[in-house]
Structures are given as C-alpha cells and as structure tokens.
Amino acid sequence: MPVGFDYFFIADEVQSKFDRCLRFLQETVQDIPTFGIGHSLGLVIHLLIGSRYAVQRSGNILMAFNNKEASFAIPLFSPVLVPMAQSIGPLLSQIASSPTIRRGVKP
C-alpha cells in the first residue's frame, strides 16, 4: 500500500490509533508494557512519534536494512537527486576553497 511522503501525518495517525487501542486494552488489562517496534519506514515513524509526543515506552526496537541500490530504494533518485547533487558539487567546492571560509578553519 503506498503511503506517501507526509511522514508527520502518518506518525500522527499511527499514534492516534495506538492511543485508542491502548485505552481500550487498559479497561481490561493493567500495566501493559509498550514497545515501539519499527523497520524501515516504521523506524522513521517511531522516531517521529517519540520526538512529537510524550509517549511512555518500555523501550524501542528500531531496525533498518536495505539490500537494494539507492536508485531502486529511493523514489526519484536518478532523475532528480543525482542531477541536483551534480549541479551543487561545483558550488560546494568553491565554498570549501573560499579564503573567507578557510580563515575560520583551524589547521
């Protein structure tokens, strides 16, 4: 199922649904330990939830693995990101070699 790139919205939805489920479970079971478990995008969502909400977790299990090339794993990598990085490269080189910038660098 495609999810889109609005990860803040996704994190808000996940936390809202989790809160509803937890309230329901707490009516019958007390002191339920909760763990955030996420792989790949789930990892990102749990990190956003932890930074946006005052969640009480017993811990988090965050996993990531990718066995694909960036061009397959990242949407629009080749048509957008590669040309953008290539066009920024010379600018970054000029900035790095600028005497103004280099004065602030200690040897």
N, CA, C and O atoms as a GROMACS GRO file, in nm:
protein
  428
    1MET      N    1   0.084  -0.118   0.000
    1MET     CA    2   0.000   0.000   0.000
    1MET      C    3   0.088   0.124   0.000
    1MET      O    4   0.170   0.140   0.091
    2PRO      N    5   0.076   0.213  -0.098
    2PRO     CA    6   0.155   0.336  -0.099
    2PRO      C    7   0.117   0.425   0.019
    2PRO      O    8   0.000   0.437   0.054
    3VAL      N    9   0.219   0.488   0.078
    3VAL     CA   10   0.191   0.570   0.195
    3VAL      C   11   0.220   0.718   0.174
    3VAL      O   12   0.171   0.801   0.251
    4GLY      N   13   0.296   0.754   0.074
    4GLY     CA   14   0.329   0.894   0.051
    4GLY      C   15   0.447   0.938   0.136
    4GLY      O   16   0.509   0.857   0.205
    5PHE      N   17   0.477   1.068   0.129
    5PHE     CA   18   0.595   1.121   0.198
    5PHE      C   19   0.561   1.213   0.314
    5PHE      O   20   0.651   1.273   0.373
    6ASP      N   21   0.434   1.227   0.349
    6ASP     CA   22   0.397   1.311   0.463
    6ASP      C   23   0.411   1.230   0.591
    6ASP      O   24   0.312   1.184   0.648
    7TYR      N   25   0.534   1.212   0.634
    7TYR     CA   26   0.562   1.126   0.748
    7TYR      C   27   0.506   1.181   0.879
    7TYR      O   28   0.472   1.104   0.969
    8PHE      N   29   0.496   1.313   0.890
    8PHE     CA   30   0.436   1.370   1.011
    8PHE      C   31   0.290   1.330   1.021
    8PHE      O   32   0.242   1.294   1.129
    9PHE      N   33   0.218   1.335   0.911
    9PHE     CA   34   0.077   1.293   0.910
    9PHE      C   35   0.066   1.145   0.946
    9PHE      O   36  -0.020   1.106   1.026
   10ILE      N   37   0.152   1.064   0.888
   10ILE     CA   38   0.150   0.920   0.915
   10ILE      C   39   0.177   0.895   1.063
   10ILE      O   40   0.108   0.815   1.126
   11ALA      N   41   0.277   0.963   1.119
   11ALA     CA   42   0.310   0.945   1.261
   11ALA      C   43   0.192   0.986   1.349
   11ALA      O   44   0.161   0.918   1.447
   12ASP      N   45   0.126   1.095   1.314
   12ASP     CA   46   0.009   1.140   1.391
   12ASP      C   47  -0.103   1.036   1.386
   12ASP      O   48  -0.165   1.007   1.488
   13GLU      N   49  -0.128   0.981   1.268
   13GLU     CA   50  -0.233   0.879   1.253
   13GLU      C   51  -0.200   0.753   1.333
   13GLU      O   52  -0.286   0.697   1.401
   14VAL      N   53  -0.076   0.709   1.324
   14VAL     CA   54  -0.034   0.588   1.396
   14VAL      C   55  -0.049   0.609   1.546
   14VAL      O   56  -0.102   0.522   1.616
   15GLN      N   57  -0.003   0.724   1.596
   15GLN     CA   58  -0.012   0.749   1.740
   15GLN      C   59  -0.158   0.759   1.785
   15GLN      O   60  -0.193   0.710   1.892
   16SER      N   61  -0.242   0.822   1.705
   16SER     CA   62  -0.384   0.833   1.739
   16SER      C   63  -0.449   0.695   1.749
   16SER      O   64  -0.522   0.667   1.844
   17LYS      N   65  -0.422   0.609   1.652
   17LYS     CA   66  -0.479   0.474   1.654
   17LYS      C   67  -0.424   0.392   1.770
   17LYS      O   68  -0.497   0.316   1.834
   18PHE      N   69  -0.296   0.408   1.798
   18PHE     CA   70  -0.236   0.337   1.911
   18PHE      C   71  -0.300   0.381   2.042
   18PHE      O   72  -0.332   0.298   2.126
   19ASP      N   73  -0.318   0.512   2.060
   19ASP     CA   74  -0.380   0.563   2.183
   19ASP      C   75  -0.520   0.506   2.203
   19ASP      O   76  -0.557   0.470   2.315
   20ARG      N   77  -0.599   0.498   2.094
   20ARG     CA   78  -0.734   0.440   2.105
   20ARG      C   79  -0.728   0.294   2.147
   20ARG      O   80  -0.803   0.251   2.234
   21CYS      N   81  -0.639   0.218   2.086
   21CYS     CA   82  -0.625   0.076   2.121
   21CYS      C   83  -0.580   0.060   2.266
   21CYS      O   84  -0.631  -0.026   2.338
   22LEU      N   85  -0.484   0.140   2.308
   22LEU     CA   86  -0.433   0.130   2.444
   22LEU      C   87  -0.541   0.162   2.547
   22LEU      O   88  -0.552   0.093   2.649
   23ARG      N   89  -0.621   0.265   2.521
   23ARG     CA   90  -0.732   0.298   2.613
   23ARG      C   91  -0.829   0.181   2.625
   23ARG      O   92  -0.875   0.149   2.735
   24PHE      N   93  -0.859   0.117   2.514
   24PHE     CA   94  -0.949   0.002   2.515
   24PHE      C   95  -0.889  -0.114   2.595
   24PHE      O   96  -0.958  -0.175   2.677
   25LEU      N   97  -0.762  -0.143   2.572
   25LEU     CA   98  -0.696  -0.254   2.642
   25LEU      C   99  -0.684  -0.227   2.792
   25LEU      O  100  -0.693  -0.320   2.872
   26GLN      N  101  -0.662  -0.102   2.829
   26GLN     CA  102  -0.644  -0.070   2.970
   26GLN      C  103  -0.772  -0.086   3.052
   26GLN      O  104  -0.768  -0.087   3.174
   27GLU      N  105  -0.886  -0.099   2.984
   27GLU     CA  106  -1.010  -0.126   3.056
   27GLU      C  107  -1.010  -0.266   3.116
   27GLU      O  108  -1.075  -0.291   3.217
   28THR      N  109  -0.936  -0.358   3.053
   28THR     CA  110  -0.935  -0.498   3.099
   28THR      C  111  -0.800  -0.544   3.152
   28THR      O  112  -0.795  -0.638   3.232
   29VAL      N  113  -0.692  -0.483   3.109
   29VAL     CA  114  -0.558  -0.524   3.150
   29VAL      C  115  -0.484  -0.401   3.202
   29VAL      O  116  -0.485  -0.296   3.139
   30GLN      N  117  -0.419  -0.416   3.316
   30GLN     CA  118  -0.345  -0.304   3.376
   30GLN      C  119  -0.195  -0.320   3.352
   30GLN      O  120  -0.145  -0.431   3.332
   31ASP      N  121  -0.125  -0.209   3.354
   31ASP     CA  122   0.022  -0.208   3.345
   31ASP      C  123   0.077  -0.286   3.226
   31ASP      O  124   0.160  -0.374   3.241
   32ILE      N  125   0.029  -0.253   3.108
   32ILE     CA  126   0.077  -0.317   2.986
   32ILE      C  127   0.208  -0.251   2.945
   32ILE      O  128   0.211  -0.131   2.920
   33PRO      N  129   0.318  -0.328   2.937
   33PRO     CA  130   0.441  -0.266   2.886
   33PRO      C  131   0.426  -0.242   2.736
   33PRO      O  132   0.373  -0.327   2.664
   34THR      N  133   0.472  -0.128   2.691
   34THR     CA  134   0.461  -0.098   2.548
   34THR      C  135   0.600  -0.074   2.490
   34THR      O  136   0.686  -0.012   2.552
   35PHE      N  137   0.619  -0.126   2.371
   35PHE     CA  138   0.743  -0.110   2.298
   35PHE      C  139   0.711  -0.057   2.159
   35PHE      O  140   0.615  -0.102   2.096
   36GLY      N  141   0.789   0.038   2.113
   36GLY     CA  142   0.780   0.080   1.974
   36GLY      C  143   0.867  -0.011   1.891
   36GLY      O  144   0.986  -0.026   1.920
   37ILE      N  145   0.811  -0.072   1.789
   37ILE     CA  146   0.888  -0.163   1.703
   37ILE      C  147   0.871  -0.116   1.559
   37ILE      O  148   0.758  -0.110   1.509
   38GLY      N  149   0.981  -0.084   1.493
   38GLY     CA  150   0.970  -0.036   1.356
   38GLY      C  151   1.086  -0.078   1.270
   38GLY      O  152   1.201  -0.081   1.314
   39HIS      N  153   1.055  -0.110   1.146
   39HIS     CA  154   1.156  -0.144   1.046
   39HIS      C  155   1.140  -0.048   0.929
   39HIS      O  156   1.028  -0.026   0.882
   40SER      N  157   1.249   0.008   0.881
   40SER     CA  158   1.249   0.095   0.765
   40SER      C  159   1.160   0.217   0.790
   40SER      O  160   1.192   0.298   0.877
   41LEU      N  161   1.051   0.232   0.716
   41LEU     CA  162   0.964   0.348   0.738
   41LEU      C  163   0.902   0.343   0.878
   41LEU      O  164   0.880   0.448   0.938
   42GLY      N  165   0.875   0.224   0.929
   42GLY     CA  166   0.824   0.212   1.066
   42GLY      C  167   0.921   0.270   1.167
   42GLY      O  168   0.879   0.329   1.267
   43LEU      N  169   1.051   0.252   1.143
   43LEU     CA  170   1.154   0.311   1.227
   43LEU      C  171   1.141   0.463   1.226
   43LEU      O  172   1.143   0.526   1.331
   44VAL      N  173   1.128   0.521   1.109
   44VAL     CA  174   1.115   0.667   1.096
   44VAL      C  175   0.990   0.715   1.170
   44VAL      O  176   0.994   0.816   1.240
   45ILE      N  177   0.880   0.643   1.154
   45ILE     CA  178   0.755   0.683   1.219
   45ILE      C  179   0.771   0.680   1.371
   45ILE      O  180   0.725   0.771   1.440
   46HIS      N  181   0.835   0.576   1.425
   46HIS     CA  182   0.855   0.569   1.570
   46HIS      C  183   0.946   0.680   1.620
   46HIS      O  184   0.924   0.733   1.729
   47LEU      N  185   1.048   0.716   1.544
   47LEU     CA  186   1.134   0.828   1.583
   47LEU      C  187   1.055   0.958   1.585
   47LEU      O  188   1.071   1.040   1.676
   48LEU      N  189   0.970   0.978   1.486
   48LEU     CA  190   0.887   1.100   1.484
   48LEU      C  191   0.788   1.101   1.600
   48LEU      O  192   0.770   1.204   1.664
   49ILE      N  193   0.726   0.988   1.627
   49ILE     CA  194   0.631   0.980   1.739
   49ILE      C  195   0.703   1.014   1.870
   49ILE      O  196   0.652   1.091   1.951
   50GLY      N  197   0.821   0.956   1.890
   50GLY     CA  198   0.896   0.982   2.012
   50GLY      C  199   0.939   1.126   2.028
   50GLY      O  200   0.954   1.174   2.140
   51SER      N  201   0.958   1.196   1.916
   51SER     CA  202   1.000   1.336   1.924
   51SER      C  203   0.882   1.433   1.927
   51SER      O  204   0.898   1.548   1.966
   52ARG      N  205   0.764   1.388   1.886
   52ARG     CA  206   0.646   1.477   1.881
   52ARG      C  207   0.552   1.460   2.000
   52ARG      O  208   0.478   1.552   2.034
   53TYR      N  209   0.555   1.345   2.064
   53TYR     CA  210   0.460   1.316   2.171
   53TYR      C  211   0.534   1.271   2.296
   53TYR      O  212   0.644   1.216   2.288
   54ALA      N  213   0.473   1.294   2.411
   54ALA     CA  214   0.530   1.249   2.539
   54ALA      C  215   0.488   1.104   2.563
   54ALA      O  216   0.413   1.076   2.656
   55VAL      N  217   0.537   1.014   2.480
   55VAL     CA  218   0.499   0.874   2.491
   55VAL      C  219   0.581   0.806   2.601
   55VAL      O  220   0.698   0.837   2.622
   56GLN      N  221   0.517   0.714   2.669
   56GLN     CA  222   0.583   0.634   2.772
   56GLN      C  223   0.602   0.494   2.716
   56GLN      O  224   0.507   0.417   2.704
   57ARG      N  225   0.724   0.461   2.682
   57ARG     CA  226   0.754   0.330   2.626
   57ARG      C  227   0.847   0.255   2.720
   57ARG      O  228   0.930   0.315   2.789
   58SER      N  229   0.833   0.124   2.722
   58SER     CA  230   0.930   0.041   2.793
   58SER      C  231   1.060   0.034   2.714
   58SER      O  232   1.165   0.002   2.769
   59GLY      N  233   1.052   0.064   2.587
   59GLY     CA  234   1.169   0.065   2.501
   59GLY      C  235   1.128   0.073   2.356
   59GLY      O  236   1.009   0.066   2.323
   60ASN      N  237   1.226   0.086   2.269
   60ASN     CA  238   1.203   0.087   2.125
   60ASN      C  239   1.295  -0.015   2.060
   60ASN      O  240   1.410  -0.033   2.102
   61ILE      N  241   1.245  -0.080   1.958
   61ILE     CA  242   1.325  -0.170   1.876
   61ILE      C  243   1.320  -0.114   1.734
   61ILE      O  244   1.215  -0.118   1.669
   62LEU      N  245   1.432  -0.061   1.688
   62LEU     CA  246   1.437   0.007   1.559
   62LEU      C  247   1.534  -0.068   1.468
   62LEU      O  248   1.651  -0.086   1.502
   63MET      N  249   1.484  -0.113   1.352
   63MET     CA  250   1.564  -0.194   1.261
   63MET      C  251   1.561  -0.132   1.121
   63MET      O  252   1.460  -0.076   1.078
   64ALA      N  253   1.673  -0.143   1.052
   64ALA     CA  254   1.676  -0.097   0.914
   64ALA      C  255   1.772  -0.185   0.836
   64ALA      O  256   1.880  -0.220   0.883
   65PHE      N  257   1.732  -0.220   0.718
   65PHE     CA  258   1.818  -0.298   0.630
   65PHE      C  259   1.773  -0.269   0.488
   65PHE      O  260   1.653  -0.263   0.460
   66ASN      N  261   1.868  -0.251   0.400
   66ASN     CA  262   1.834  -0.228   0.261
   66ASN      C  263   1.937  -0.298   0.175
   66ASN      O  264   2.056  -0.267   0.182
   67ASN      N  265   1.893  -0.390   0.095
   67ASN     CA  266   1.985  -0.461   0.007
   67ASN      C  267   1.970  -0.418  -0.138
   67ASN      O  268   2.012  -0.489  -0.229
   68LYS      N  269   1.911  -0.302  -0.159
   68LYS     CA  270   1.893  -0.250  -0.295
   68LYS      C  271   1.980  -0.127  -0.316
   68LYS      O  272   2.015  -0.057  -0.220
   69GLU      N  273   2.012  -0.101  -0.441
   69GLU     CA  274   2.085   0.021  -0.475
   69GLU      C  275   1.996   0.141  -0.447
   69GLU      O  276   1.873   0.130  -0.447
   70ALA      N  277   2.058   0.255  -0.422
   70ALA     CA  278   1.981   0.377  -0.393
   70ALA      C  279   1.884   0.409  -0.506
   70ALA      O  280   1.774   0.458  -0.480
   71SER      N  281   1.923   0.383  -0.631
   71SER     CA  282   1.835   0.415  -0.744
   71SER      C  283   1.706   0.333  -0.741
   71SER      O  284   1.605   0.377  -0.797
   72PHE      N  285   1.708   0.217  -0.678
   72PHE     CA  286   1.586   0.136  -0.664
   72PHE      C  287   1.512   0.166  -0.534
   72PHE      O  288   1.390   0.161  -0.528
   73ALA      N  289   1.587   0.198  -0.429
   73ALA     CA  290   1.528   0.215  -0.296
   73ALA      C  291   1.469   0.354  -0.273
   73ALA      O  292   1.377   0.369  -0.193
   74ILE      N  293   1.522   0.456  -0.341
   74ILE     CA  294   1.478   0.594  -0.318
   74ILE      C  295   1.403   0.643  -0.440
   74ILE      O  296   1.460   0.653  -0.549
   75PRO      N  297   1.274   0.675  -0.423
   75PRO     CA  298   1.197   0.726  -0.538
   75PRO      C  299   1.261   0.853  -0.594
   75PRO      O  300   1.305   0.940  -0.519
   76LEU      N  301   1.265   0.862  -0.725
   76LEU     CA  302   1.317   0.978  -0.798
   76LEU      C  303   1.467   1.002  -0.775
   76LEU      O  304   1.516   1.111  -0.802
   77PHE      N  305   1.539   0.901  -0.727
   77PHE     CA  306   1.682   0.918  -0.701
   77PHE      C  307   1.757   0.958  -0.828
   77PHE      O  308   1.824   1.061  -0.831
   78SER      N  309   1.745   0.876  -0.932
   78SER     CA  310   1.820   0.903  -1.055
   78SER      C  311   1.773   1.028  -1.128
   78SER      O  312   1.857   1.110  -1.165
   79PRO      N  313   1.642   1.046  -1.152
   79PRO     CA  314   1.603   1.163  -1.231
   79PRO      C  315   1.610   1.296  -1.157
   79PRO      O  316   1.620   1.401  -1.221
   80VAL      N  317   1.607   1.296  -1.024
   80VAL     CA  318   1.603   1.423  -0.951
   80VAL      C  319   1.727   1.445  -0.865
   80VAL      O  320   1.796   1.546  -0.880
   81LEU      N  321   1.757   1.351  -0.776
   81LEU     CA  322   1.864   1.372  -0.679
   81LEU      C  323   2.003   1.371  -0.740
   81LEU      O  324   2.088   1.451  -0.701
   82VAL      N  325   2.029   1.282  -0.834
   82VAL     CA  326   2.162   1.275  -0.895
   82VAL      C  327   2.196   1.405  -0.968
   82VAL      O  328   2.302   1.461  -0.943
   83PRO      N  329   2.109   1.456  -1.058
   83PRO     CA  330   2.142   1.582  -1.124
   83PRO      C  331   2.156   1.699  -1.026
   83PRO      O  332   2.241   1.786  -1.043
   84MET      N  333   2.073   1.700  -0.922
   84MET     CA  334   2.080   1.807  -0.824
   84MET      C  335   2.215   1.802  -0.752
   84MET      O  336   2.279   1.905  -0.733
   85ALA      N  337   2.258   1.684  -0.711
   85ALA     CA  338   2.387   1.669  -0.643
   85ALA      C  339   2.502   1.708  -0.736
   85ALA      O  340   2.599   1.770  -0.693
   86GLN      N  341   2.491   1.671  -0.865
   86GLN     CA  342   2.596   1.706  -0.961
   86GLN      C  343   2.604   1.856  -0.981
   86GLN      O  344   2.714   1.910  -0.998
   87SER      N  345   2.491   1.925  -0.980
   87SER     CA  346   2.494   2.070  -1.000
   87SER      C  347   2.541   2.144  -0.875
   87SER      O  348   2.596   2.253  -0.886
   88ILE      N  349   2.521   2.087  -0.759
   88ILE     CA  350   2.563   2.152  -0.634
   88ILE      C  351   2.711   2.127  -0.606
   88ILE      O  352   2.774   2.206  -0.537
   89GLY      N  353   2.766   2.018  -0.659
   89GLY     CA  354   2.906   1.982  -0.634
   89GLY      C  355   3.004   2.096  -0.659
   89GLY      O  356   3.083   2.127  -0.569
   90PRO      N  357   3.004   2.159  -0.777
   90PRO     CA  358   3.098   2.269  -0.802
   90PRO      C  359   3.080   2.386  -0.705
   90PRO      O  360   3.177   2.448  -0.662
   91LEU      N  361   2.957   2.416  -0.670
   91LEU     CA  362   2.930   2.524  -0.576
   91LEU      C  363   2.991   2.492  -0.439
   91LEU      O  364   3.054   2.577  -0.376
   92LEU      N  365   2.973   2.369  -0.393
   92LEU     CA  366   3.030   2.329  -0.264
   92LEU      C  367   3.182   2.332  -0.268
   92LEU      O  368   3.246   2.368  -0.169
   93SER      N  369   3.241   2.296  -0.380
   93SER     CA  370   3.387   2.302  -0.394
   93SER      C  371   3.436   2.446  -0.385
   93SER      O  372   3.536   2.473  -0.319
   94GLN      N  373   3.366   2.538  -0.450
   94GLN     CA  374   3.403   2.680  -0.443
   94GLN      C  375   3.392   2.733  -0.300
   94GLN      O  376   3.479   2.806  -0.254
   95ILE      N  377   3.285   2.696  -0.233
   95ILE     CA  378   3.266   2.741  -0.094
   95ILE      C  379   3.377   2.686  -0.005
   95ILE      O  380   3.432   2.758   0.078
   96ALA      N  381   3.410   2.558  -0.022
   96ALA     CA  382   3.512   2.495   0.061
   96ALA      C  383   3.649   2.556   0.039
   96ALA      O  384   3.730   2.562   0.132
   97SER      N  385   3.678   2.600  -0.084
   97SER     CA  386   3.810   2.656  -0.113
   97SER      C  387   3.814   2.808  -0.097
   97SER      O  388   3.918   2.869  -0.121
   98SER      N  389   3.706   2.869  -0.057
   98SER     CA  390   3.699   3.014  -0.039
   98SER      C  391   3.791   3.059   0.074
   98SER      O  392   3.790   2.999   0.182
   99PRO      N  393   3.872   3.164   0.051
   99PRO     CA  394   3.960   3.215   0.158
   99PRO      C  395   3.880   3.263   0.280
   99PRO      O  396   3.926   3.250   0.393
  100THR      N  397   3.762   3.316   0.256
  100THR     CA  398   3.679   3.362   0.367
  100THR      C  399   3.641   3.246   0.458
  100THR      O  400   3.647   3.258   0.580
  101ILE      N  401   3.601   3.138   0.399
  101ILE     CA  402   3.563   3.019   0.476
  101ILE      C  403   3.686   2.956   0.541
  101ILE      O  404   3.680   2.915   0.657
  102ARG      N  405   3.795   2.950   0.467
  102ARG     CA  406   3.915   2.882   0.516
  102ARG      C  407   3.977   2.954   0.636
  102ARG      O  408   4.043   2.891   0.718
  103ARG      N  409   3.956   3.087   0.648
  103ARG     CA  410   4.011   3.160   0.762
  103ARG      C  411   3.955   3.107   0.894
  103ARG      O  412   4.023   3.109   0.996
  104GLY      N  413   3.832   3.060   0.890
  104GLY     CA  414   3.770   3.009   1.012
  104GLY      C  415   3.811   2.867   1.045
  104GLY      O  416   3.778   2.816   1.153
  105VAL      N  417   3.883   2.801   0.955
  105VAL     CA  418   3.923   2.662   0.976
  105VAL      C  419   4.060   2.659   1.042
  105VAL      O  420   4.154   2.721   0.993
  106LYS      N  421   4.071   2.590   1.151
  106LYS     CA  422   4.200   2.576   1.221
  106LYS      C  423   4.273   2.454   1.166
  106LYS      O  424   4.212   2.348   1.149
  107PRO      N  425   4.404   2.467   1.138
  107PRO     CA  426   4.479   2.352   1.086
  107PRO      C  427   4.496   2.243   1.189
  107PRO      O  428   4.557   2.140   1.161
   0.00000   0.00000   0.00000
